[in-house]
């Protein structure tokens, strides 16, 4: 598949890609935008190549996931140093709390039911939340989700079933069908 066709497909996947980046960044819209931009830069610089196996969507979501992990590691490494330096030179430790509101472009999509479901997904173990997000929000198969997550198909199926069962139990406890 040539690079132009893949580029067109990536453009069509942008909304889904942002949703996945948002999930990978635990709802931090600014960080999700940065991760997605980094992934696009990698593509444009020729550092990424679609191998032709599996769907372009599954490949691209995997790239975003790995880019988010790289960014998280980079942020974590730097954060400890930044915190120490800030503590050394700070007269006043009363920083304003971080703004956790969703990005305005995403606000319209977050109604009460969706917000409740996202909160419940956040309570699930990470692997269960990842596979459910990939299957329900990104419309990937469990097999494609397993490839994105770098786990075996059996493991992805187990996480999928356990996550669905746990969500169903929580929703039934709240009286939501």
N, C-alpha and C positions, 0 to 999 in steps of 0.2 A: 504494500500500500504506500503510495507516495506521500511526501510530506505535506503537500497542499491539501489533499483529502483529509489527512489526520488533523491539520490545522482547522479546517472547516468543521469537523466533528467536535473539536475542542471548543470552538466558539459556540456551537449549539448546546454543549454540555455546561456552559458557564454557571447557570443558576443551580444545577445539581452540584457542581463542583464547589460552589460557595457554601451550600448547605452542608456538604461533607466537611469542608474546611472548618466551618463553624462548630460542627460536632467534635472534630479532632482538637479544636482549641477550647473546648469546654464552654462554648457560648460567648467567647471574647471576640466580638466582631472585628475590632481593630487588628488583633493578632491573626484572625482568619483571613482578612484582606491581605495582610503581609505574607502569609504562607502561600496563598493563592498566587500572589504576584511573583513570589520567588519561584514557584513551580512554572509559571509562564516564562519567566526569564530563562530558566534552565532549558525549556523547550526551544525558545528563540535563539539561544546561544549554541544550540546543537549538542547539548550535553545529554539529552534524552533521545532515545530512539524506540519507537513502537516496534516490537518484534513480530507482529502479525499473528500471534496466537492469542486467543481469547478476544473479548470485546475491547474496543478502544476505551469505553467508559470504565470498565474494570481496571484497565491499565492506568488510566488517568487518575482514578480515585486512589490507587495504590501509590502513585507518585505523590499525590497531595498528602497522604498519610505519612509517608516517609519524610517529606519536607517539613511537616508539622513536628515530627519527632526531632528532626535536626534543629529546628528553630527552638523547640522546648529545651533541648540540651544546651544550646548556645545561650539561651536566656538564663537557664539555671546556673550555668558556670559563671556568667557575668554578674548575676544578681547577688551572690554572696559577697563578692568584692564591692559592688556598689553599696550594699547595705552597710558593710563595715566602714567604708569611706564616709558615708552619710552620717553614721553614728559618731565617728571621730570628729567631724567638723560641724556637727549640728548643735545649735544652741537650743533648739526647740524641736521636740519629736512629734509635734502635732501636725502631721501631713493630712491633707484632705483624703477621704476614702476614695478608692478607685471607682469610677463611674461604670456600673455593670449593666446599664440600660442597653437594650438591643439597638442595633444600627437602625436608623429611621427607615431604610429600605426594607428591612425585615419586619418592622413593627406591624404592618398591615397583616402579615401572615400569622401573627401570634394572637389568636383568640383564646378564650378561657380554656376550652377543651384541649387545644394544641399545647398550651402552656402547661396544663396539668399533666399531659402525657409526656412532655419533655422533662418535667420534674421527676416523674416516675422512672423514665429511662435513665436519668442521672443517678438514681438510687441503685440501679442494677450494677452488678460487677461489670468492669470495663469490656470484657469480651462479649458478654451478652448484649450490652448496649450497642456495641459496634455492629454486630451481625444484624440486630433488629433494625438499626438505622440504615444499613446498606440494603437490606431486603425491602423494608417498607418505604423509606424515603427516596432511595436511589434506584429502586426497582431492579436490583441485581438478584441473580439466583443465589442459592446458598453456596453452590460450587464457586461462582465468581467472587462471592463475599469471602470465602475461605482463601482464595488466591490473594485478594486485597489485604487480608489480615495476616497472611503468611502462616496459616494453620492448616491442618489436614481437614478434609471434607467431613470426616466423622466428628472431629472436634467442633467444627462450625455447626453441624447439625445439632449436637448436644447443647451448645451454648444457645442456639436458636430456640430449641424446644424448652429449655429451662427458663430462658428469658420470657418467652410467651406465657408459660405457665405462671410465672411469678407476677407478671403484669396483669394477667387475667384475675388472679387471686386478689391483688390490690384493688383492682377496679370493682370487683364484686363486693369487697368489703365496704367500699364507698357507695354501693348501690348503683353503679354505672354499668350498663350492659354493653 
